[in-house]
Amino acid sequence: MAATDGTIRLTTAQAIVRFLLSQFIEIDGVEVRICGGGFGIFGHGNVPCLGEALYPHNIEMPLYRGQNEQSMGFAAVAYAKYHLRRRFMFCTASAGPGTANLLTAAALAHANRLPLLMLCGDTFLTRLPDPVLQQLEHFGDPTLGVNDAFRAVTRFWDRITHPAQVIQSLPAALATMLDPADCGPAFIGLPQDAQGWVYDYPAEFFARRVHRIRRQTPDSAEIADAARALAQAKRPMIIAGGGVQYSGAVAELTAFAEAHGIPVVETIAGRANLLATHPLNIGPIGVTGSDSANAIAEAADVILAVGTRLQDFTTGSWTAFAKDARLIGLNVGRHDAMKHLSLPVVGDAKLALPLLGAALGDYRTPADWTARAQNERRAWDTYVAQNVAHGNRPNSYAQAIGVVNALCDPRDRVVTAAGGLPAEVTANWRTLDLGTVDVEFGFSCMGYEIAGGWGARIAQSEVEPEADTIVFVGDGSYLLMNSDIYSSVLTQKKLIILVLDNGGFAVINKLQNNTGQESFNNLIADCPTVPEPFAVDFEAHARAMGANAVTVANPAELGEAFTRAKASDKTTVIVMQVDAYEGWTTQGHAWWEVGTPQVSDNPNVRAKHAEIEATRARQRQGV
């Protein structure tokens, strides 16, 4: 209620909701609310006060009922990724296990540098009813609880111990989530008593405010240093990461590469920075990459890394590049710009690339190097075309990807994560339109696929409802987390979900075999504790959650089912068995460091250890 002295008396929870409602951002000339709504599962820790505060605003700030707190977090992250970090969703969970279930989602958001606001119940500040339901008691530190575990997986953490703290805490959390360099999840613990305490808040705190993403201009000396290094390059290369899209710098990247004739390779997060047909797109790089990109990476003398954190799957655990290659790190984050003693260009890619281009003047990449890179890409395209073809070998991930790629619309969004599918999608998917691929491999988190698809579809329906969200998921991830099939049907957010069943954790079984071990505890058939293995009826399971569902025998039937799914307005699950051993993409891989036993009674394990270690000599050691 408003007072005559310019204050408004509200509970802590009511103040949080009102503040979020008043925060806007300008996107493509239109002002929209930064917070697109939330995902919530109510319990005693959040329903009495935060639930009461949210209810009057359920139209302008919709609250989606989740089935699992972890999947709510995944959905919120996928929503933010679709909106290129300019909008976010909050998640609210009760005290105790409800909140603890968000830890994995927070870690995923942190690893991927994506905004996620968590508003979670906490124990009573007064401690009068202690110990309360679900409270963990630390006898030497009564302030320590489950919520403190989030300190390790968030960029901003706070516990509200007085209603007035909201005035400082919420803007700080929002600033973190909107910061291009420090973007990540924010956690606010809400003690159950403090949620309902009142305070006379300044009315100005709730005034409508329009935010903008900060764009940092790079230092002119760093631009000059980078230009000098590039001007001397005989075999330059650009690594385009996910930061290119978050900066909105796809056009600037393309113009820079075209002006100077520099080949471009993409990271997993940077997939769909360029169309597959662009003449300077040489393919995805690294462990889940392409022979074309890895070939030129190995030969490049100057590497401009734009908007990438240079994860080990990008760098081949730092064996993908020549040891004497010069790295230039163009990144809004200082930490990322300086990795492996790179020449740093700390600044926004959208601003920095034109400045770097101007400083580089009329430099052009030697024509023979560009032609070499393009020849490598043509050879890779030939391999992919053969790899996705079907009819003469067992069903495979690549074949399913090829079928969907041929039949989908350019603006359809593809979502996958964890297991073997990120590698297969990254290597085999041909980008039809910019910014249409979401391969979550920053945290490589099983369970993201369907939940992330739901969150992506919520975001997509706000902007381009005529497009579809397509989810690739293996049977292992499906069994881990599938309840948002039900969520998508309930909320009428249509998904097309391809469940590719290879009988267990087949990609880890492949790694197990590739390190000299026998198959053990990955494929269902290889579990000693399973007397009589059998397959799940995924079609029946999906139907039980309200989706359309069909099982197909081969890629041809998959294409027919996918066409029907495109025409439907309801979530469709298409199930196809794929071979656990044959059909993997065998080319395009870089070395990847995994720990192998230095001693073993198994001669195959000893041999594989020696084989793997023999290539370690190529690894750059931090420089």
LOTI-443191 format. One line per field, with one value per residue (C-alpha): z, y, x; residue number from 0. Coordinates in steps of 0.1 Angstrom, whole numbers. Last residue first. Layout:
<sites>
up = (Z_...)
north = (Y_...)
east = (X_...)
num = (NUM_...)
</sites>
This chain:
<sites>
up = (-237_-211_-219_-255_-261_-291_-270_-255_-286_-272_-240_-258_-274_-241_-222_-249_-246_-209_-210_-236_-215_-185_-152_-151_-144_-156_-157_-181_-173_-203_-226_-259_-292_-321_-340_-374_-387_-372_-369_-351_-373_-357_-320_-302_-332_-333_-323_-333_-313_-325_-297_-309_-290_-305_-333_-360_-395_-384_-366_-397_-416_-388_-390_-428_-423_-395_-417_-442_-413_-401_-379_-365_-331_-328_-302_-299_-264_-234_-208_-212_-249_-241_-220_-247_-273_-250_-245_-225_-236_-218_-200_-180_-150_-147_-120_-143_-165_-201_-218_-203_-220_-196_-167_-183_-219_-217_-213_-237_-235_-267_-252_-223_-246_-267_-236_-227_-261_-256_-223_-226_-253_-284_-284_-304_-289_-314_-298_-318_-293_-290_-262_-254_-217_-206_-236_-230_-193_-200_-222_-194_-174_-193_-171_-165_-186_-216_-209_-212_-242_-262_-270_-301_-296_-323_-315_-343_-362_-366_-331_-340_-312_-281_-292_-294_-258_-246_-271_-257_-222_-234_-254_-224_-204_-232_-238_-204_-189_-193_-187_-208_-186_-215_-239_-244_-282_-290_-328_-346_-343_-380_-406_-424_-405_-417_-388_-391_-368_-341_-342_-339_-312_-292_-297_-281_-245_-233_-248_-276_-290_-326_-334_-366_-385_-417_-418_-412_-438_-449_-415_-399_-422_-418_-380_-380_-403_-381_-349_-366_-380_-393_-427_-464_-466_-451_-459_-430_-432_-470_-470_-441_-459_-490_-468_-452_-486_-495_-462_-468_-503_-487_-462_-490_-511_-482_-477_-514_-516_-490_-464_-473_-455_-468_-434_-404_-381_-398_-394_-357_-351_-370_-349_-316_-314_-321_-304_-271_-254_-240_-269_-253_-271_-258_-230_-230_-218_-218_-235_-214_-180_-194_-204_-233_-256_-284_-276_-301_-302_-320_-333_-322_-305_-336_-326_-319_-290_-263_-248_-283_-283_-288_-267_-241_-236_-253_-235_-269_-280_-308_-310_-336_-345_-361_-376_-387_-397_-369_-370_-408_-404_-374_-393_-423_-404_-385_-349_-318_-304_-320_-346_-364_-401_-427_-430_-454_-484_-465_-473_-438_-426_-402_-365_-364_-341_-318_-286_-302_-315_-351_-377_-399_-428_-432_-465_-452_-460_-459_-424_-410_-427_-413_-378_-379_-391_-364_-337_-317_-286_-274_-309_-311_-275_-286_-302_-336_-340_-367_-388_-402_-424_-436_-407_-404_-406_-379_-353_-362_-360_-326_-312_-326_-311_-277_-279_-288_-257_-265_-263_-238_-247_-217_-222_-219_-192_-192_-158_-146_-111_-83_-63_-67_-44_-15_4_38_50_58_69_50_31_63_81_55_49_12_-3_-34_-61_-93_-123_-148_-167_-156_-189_-207_-175_-176_-150_-127_-130_-121_-90_-79_-86_-65_-36_-27_-23_-13_18_33_40_64_64_27_18_-12_-40_-73_-99_-89_-87_-57_-35_-42_-14_10_3_20_53_74_98_128_126_150_153_115_113_79_79_60_85_112_139_150_156_172_148_143_108_97_72_35_5_-29_-55_-82_-111_-142_-166_-188_-188_-200_-170_-146_-161_-160_-124_-115_-132_-112_-79_-85_-68_-36_-36_-36_-12_16_13_-15_-50_-72_-107_-125_-162_-182_-210_-228_-225_-262_-261_-270_-244_-217_-225_-225_-191_-177_-191_-175_-141_-143_-151_-119_-99_-112_-126_-131_-129_-152_-136_-160_-153_-170_-165_-132_-115_-87_-79_-75_-41_-25_-39_-25_9_18_-12_-7_20_26_-9_-44_-76_-98_-132_-139_-160_-190_-167_-188_-196_-232_-249_-287_-309_-317_-280_-254_-218_-190_-152_-135_-130_-114_-88_-80_-76_-52_-32_-27_-14_11_22_11_25_-3_3_-10_23_15_18_-9_0)
north = (-208_-229_-262_-267_-304_-320_-342_-358_-380_-409_-407_-420_-450_-459_-458_-479_-505_-507_-510_-538_-556_-557_-561_-524_-496_-460_-460_-435_-400_-383_-358_-353_-355_-341_-357_-350_-385_-416_-403_-432_-456_-489_-498_-488_-491_-468_-476_-450_-432_-401_-380_-354_-323_-309_-285_-312_-305_-307_-339_-354_-345_-360_-393_-396_-387_-412_-439_-434_-433_-467_-487_-460_-457_-432_-407_-379_-364_-367_-379_-415_-412_-405_-437_-457_-445_-450_-487_-493_-520_-553_-569_-601_-606_-569_-566_-576_-546_-552_-555_-522_-506_-486_-510_-528_-531_-544_-519_-508_-471_-471_-497_-474_-444_-464_-475_-438_-431_-460_-450_-474_-494_-473_-455_-423_-403_-376_-349_-324_-298_-279_-254_-261_-255_-289_-307_-290_-298_-334_-337_-318_-350_-366_-365_-393_-418_-395_-388_-425_-431_-404_-370_-348_-320_-299_-265_-254_-222_-204_-190_-167_-142_-151_-188_-191_-182_-208_-232_-227_-234_-266_-277_-271_-294_-320_-318_-307_-341_-350_-320_-315_-285_-263_-288_-276_-278_-250_-244_-218_-187_-181_-201_-234_-247_-281_-306_-334_-325_-305_-328_-359_-345_-331_-364_-388_-381_-346_-320_-313_-286_-276_-245_-243_-211_-229_-252_-289_-317_-321_-314_-339_-367_-359_-358_-392_-406_-392_-407_-441_-469_-498_-498_-496_-476_-443_-412_-390_-401_-400_-363_-357_-371_-350_-319_-326_-328_-294_-280_-290_-275_-243_-242_-248_-220_-196_-205_-203_-168_-153_-136_-100_-69_-37_-20_-41_-12_-7_-44_-43_-14_-31_-63_-45_-28_-59_-81_-62_-56_-70_-76_-98_-112_-147_-160_-193_-176_-138_-130_-155_-140_-105_-111_-91_-113_-110_-134_-134_-166_-169_-204_-217_-248_-256_-258_-287_-301_-278_-303_-307_-269_-267_-297_-285_-252_-221_-196_-183_-148_-143_-164_-149_-176_-167_-194_-218_-254_-274_-252_-257_-294_-293_-271_-294_-327_-316_-310_-329_-330_-297_-273_-270_-262_-242_-214_-190_-199_-196_-226_-240_-206_-187_-181_-212_-232_-209_-228_-259_-238_-226_-222_-192_-187_-152_-134_-100_-82_-114_-124_-89_-86_-120_-112_-78_-95_-121_-95_-96_-97_-129_-143_-137_-148_-183_-188_-180_-192_-172_-184_-169_-187_-162_-139_-107_-84_-105_-98_-61_-59_-76_-51_-21_-33_-38_-3_11_-4_-22_-4_-21_-26_-26_-43_-18_-14_4_13_16_30_4_18_52_42_41_9_10_-25_-56_-91_-119_-132_-127_-155_-181_-171_-161_-171_-151_-169_-153_-173_-160_-130_-117_-104_-94_-80_-85_-113_-94_-61_-80_-95_-61_-44_-71_-70_-33_-25_-61_-55_-34_-65_-78_-111_-117_-143_-134_-150_-136_-154_-188_-224_-223_-201_-224_-247_-220_-227_-261_-244_-227_-199_-223_-228_-253_-275_-276_-286_-293_-281_-302_-295_-271_-274_-247_-230_-199_-197_-160_-161_-190_-215_-207_-207_-200_-173_-184_-160_-176_-157_-176_-179_-215_-229_-208_-217_-254_-251_-234_-262_-288_-270_-265_-298_-284_-258_-284_-306_-280_-249_-245_-236_-206_-203_-169_-164_-144_-118_-102_-133_-141_-145_-182_-186_-171_-195_-224_-214_-212_-246_-261_-245_-259_-293_-292_-282_-310_-311_-273_-251_-222_-188_-160_-125_-101_-126_-141_-107_-110_-145_-137_-120_-147_-174_-155_-154_-186_-207_-203_-225_-246_-258_-245_-256_-227_-216_-179_-150_-132_-111_-84_-69_-57_-24_-27_-12_-45_-54_-27_-39_-35_-38_-28_-62_-75_-48_-56_-93_-86_-60_-85_-111_-87_-76_-43_-8_17_50_85_101_99_61_35_0)
east = (516_498_516_507_500_518_539_508_504_523_502_471_489_507_474_458_484_482_444_447_473_448_466_468_493_493_455_439_427_412_429_412_430_409_381_367_363_346_311_295_275_284_286_254_232_202_166_141_115_95_79_54_43_10_2_8_21_58_50_36_68_89_70_76_113_116_101_129_154_145_121_99_82_54_42_17_22_-2_23_11_18_54_56_39_64_93_86_117_141_148_177_172_195_206_232_260_252_264_230_219_249_270_277_307_320_356_384_411_406_386_363_354_351_326_307_307_291_266_251_222_204_210_176_174_144_136_114_94_81_49_44_8_13_1_17_51_50_41_71_87_87_116_147_171_152_154_191_199_176_193_178_176_150_135_119_96_90_56_58_87_92_73_68_106_111_86_100_135_123_106_136_158_137_138_175_189_186_222_245_275_284_296_282_247_242_216_215_194_216_219_199_203_233_244_243_269_298_280_250_271_294_265_246_271_263_254_231_206_184_177_157_136_144_156_125_132_131_168_182_158_168_205_203_186_214_241_226_228_206_226_241_232_200_210_231_242_278_281_269_292_322_315_311_345_362_346_358_394_393_380_409_435_419_421_458_466_450_472_450_443_455_440_438_444_436_402_395_405_381_353_359_361_327_305_331_328_361_393_417_444_474_471_493_475_443_443_410_391_400_396_360_346_367_391_420_448_468_502_510_544_530_509_472_448_468_454_430_417_414_376_367_391_372_386_364_352_340_365_397_420_446_479_502_475_486_470_439_437_434_411_386_385_387_356_347_336_372_380_367_334_335_355_329_347_326_293_272_269_256_278_275_253_276_294_286_302_331_331_359_364_389_403_396_404_371_352_363_356_322_312_324_306_274_275_283_251_273_256_261_298_301_292_325_341_377_393_423_454_479_505_501_522_492_475_502_503_465_464_490_471_438_455_469_434_419_387_353_330_294_271_237_209_183_150_136_100_99_98_127_112_84_109_102_84_92_72_82_66_97_118_99_106_142_146_179_188_209_222_233_258_270_304_317_285_269_232_230_254_235_203_218_232_198_181_205_206_170_162_184_156_135_161_181_180_206_228_248_259_280_267_279_303_281_251_262_253_216_219_227_253_242_241_278_293_263_256_220_205_169_143_115_126_152_145_112_127_156_147_161_139_154_156_132_146_145_169_176_193_216_239_277_277_296_275_242_251_262_230_210_230_223_186_176_190_162_135_156_156_135_110_118_115_131_134_134_158_160_190_211_209_171_174_201_179_150_175_187_151_143_174_165_130_145_165_134_113_78_75_45_51_46_36_47_22_-6_3_7_-18_-5_32_31_10_33_63_47_29_42_79_94_62_64_57_73_80_92_93_83_99_121_137_103_102_110_110_137_153_155_152_152_127_127_94_79_111_109_72_80_109_89_60_84_100_65_53_47_52_70_67_57_20_20_12_0)
num = (622_621_620_619_618_617_616_615_614_613_612_611_610_609_608_607_606_605_604_603_602_601_600_599_598_597_596_595_594_593_592_591_590_589_588_587_586_585_584_583_582_581_580_579_578_577_576_575_574_573_572_571_570_569_568_567_566_565_564_563_562_561_560_559_558_557_556_555_554_553_552_551_550_549_548_547_546_545_544_543_542_541_540_539_538_537_536_535_534_533_532_531_530_529_528_527_526_525_524_523_522_521_520_519_518_517_516_515_514_513_512_511_510_509_508_507_506_505_504_503_502_501_500_499_498_497_496_495_494_493_492_491_490_489_488_487_486_485_484_483_482_481_480_479_478_477_476_475_474_473_472_471_470_469_468_467_466_465_464_463_462_461_460_459_458_457_456_455_454_453_452_451_450_449_448_447_446_445_444_443_442_441_440_439_438_437_436_435_434_433_432_431_430_429_428_427_426_425_424_423_422_421_420_419_418_417_416_415_414_413_412_411_410_409_408_407_406_405_404_403_402_401_400_399_398_397_396_395_394_393_392_391_390_389_388_387_386_385_384_383_382_381_380_379_378_377_376_375_374_373_372_371_370_369_368_367_366_365_364_363_362_361_360_359_358_357_356_355_354_353_352_351_350_349_348_347_346_345_344_343_342_341_340_339_338_337_336_335_334_333_332_331_330_329_328_327_326_325_324_323_322_321_320_319_318_317_316_315_314_313_312_311_310_309_308_307_306_305_304_303_302_301_300_299_298_297_296_295_294_293_292_291_290_289_288_287_286_285_284_283_282_281_280_279_278_277_276_275_274_273_272_271_270_269_268_267_266_265_264_263_262_261_260_259_258_257_256_255_254_253_252_251_250_249_248_247_246_245_244_243_242_241_240_239_238_237_236_235_234_233_232_231_230_229_228_227_226_225_224_223_222_221_220_219_218_217_216_215_214_213_212_211_210_209_208_207_206_205_204_203_202_201_200_199_198_197_196_195_194_193_192_191_190_189_188_187_186_185_184_183_182_181_180_179_178_177_176_175_174_173_172_171_170_169_168_167_166_165_164_163_162_161_160_159_158_157_156_155_154_153_152_151_150_149_148_147_146_145_144_143_142_141_140_139_138_137_136_135_134_133_132_131_130_129_128_127_126_125_124_123_122_121_120_119_118_117_116_115_114_113_112_111_110_109_108_107_106_105_104_103_102_101_100_99_98_97_96_95_94_93_92_91_90_89_88_87_86_85_84_83_82_81_80_79_78_77_76_75_74_73_72_71_70_69_68_67_66_65_64_63_62_61_60_59_58_57_56_55_54_53_52_51_50_49_48_47_46_45_44_43_42_41_40_39_38_37_36_35_34_33_32_31_30_29_28_27_26_25_24_23_22_21_20_19_18_17_16_15_14_13_12_11_10_9_8_7_6_5_4_3_2_1_0)
</sites>
